[in-house]
């Protein structure tokens, strides 16, 4: 499901092949955990459990999640 989300997003901008590992996602591991998605993913990245994705001091990151019942969550975070 996560790859399908990325692929369809890039298709909106007429890009047929999105970059490999463009962003970390955990839906394939944990399902849609609604409001817990953002802090859980941040924790996984900080613990280096998301492949090559790393954060360094000064990085600006954006998180977004959509949950059941039309919960939409987003946050901008500076490491």
C-alpha positions as CSV (number, residue, x, y, z in Angstrom):
1,X,0.0,0.0,0.0
2,X,2.8,2.5,0.8
3,X,4.4,2.1,-2.6
4,X,1.0,2.6,-4.3
5,X,0.6,5.8,-2.3
6,X,4.0,7.1,-3.4
7,X,3.5,6.0,-7.1
8,X,0.1,7.7,-7.3
9,X,1.4,10.9,-5.8
10,X,4.2,11.1,-8.3
11,X,1.8,10.4,-11.2
12,X,-0.1,13.5,-10.2
13,X,3.0,15.4,-11.4
14,X,3.6,13.2,-14.5
15,X,6.5,11.4,-13.0
16,X,6.2,7.7,-13.8
17,X,9.1,6.4,-11.6
18,X,9.4,7.9,-8.1
19,X,12.8,7.9,-6.4
20,X,13.7,4.7,-4.5
21,X,13.2,5.2,-0.7
22,X,12.0,8.7,-1.2
23,X,10.6,8.8,2.3
24,X,10.2,6.5,5.3
25,X,6.8,4.8,5.8
26,X,5.6,2.2,8.3
27,X,2.1,1.3,7.1
28,X,3.4,-1.9,5.7
29,X,4.7,-2.9,9.1
30,X,2.1,-1.5,11.5
31,X,-1.0,-0.8,9.5
32,X,-2.7,2.6,9.8
33,X,-2.2,3.5,13.5
34,X,-4.0,6.9,13.1
35,X,-2.7,9.5,15.5
36,X,0.1,7.3,16.6
37,X,1.6,7.1,13.1
38,X,3.7,10.3,13.3
39,X,5.4,9.8,16.7
40,X,5.9,6.1,16.0
41,X,7.6,6.8,12.6
42,X,9.7,9.5,14.1
43,X,10.9,7.1,16.8
44,X,11.7,4.4,14.2
45,X,13.8,6.9,12.2
46,X,15.6,8.2,15.3
47,X,16.4,4.6,16.2
48,X,17.6,4.0,12.6
49,X,15.0,1.3,12.0
50,X,13.9,2.8,8.7
51,X,16.7,1.7,6.3
52,X,18.9,4.5,5.1
53,X,16.7,7.3,6.5
54,X,18.6,9.3,9.1
55,X,18.1,12.7,10.8
56,X,20.8,15.2,11.8
57,X,20.7,18.3,13.9
58,X,19.1,21.1,12.0
59,X,17.0,18.9,9.6
60,X,13.5,20.1,9.0
61,X,11.0,17.2,8.5
62,X,7.4,17.1,7.6
63,X,5.0,14.3,8.7
64,X,1.5,13.6,7.5
65,X,-1.0,10.8,8.3
66,X,-4.6,10.0,7.5
67,X,-6.6,7.8,9.9
68,X,-10.1,6.3,10.0
69,X,-12.9,8.7,10.5
70,X,-11.1,11.4,8.4
71,X,-8.4,12.2,11.0
72,X,-5.7,14.1,9.3
73,X,-2.5,14.8,11.1
74,X,0.5,16.8,10.1
75,X,3.5,18.3,11.8
76,X,6.7,20.2,10.9
77,X,9.6,19.2,13.2
78,X,13.2,20.6,13.5
79,X,15.7,18.1,14.8
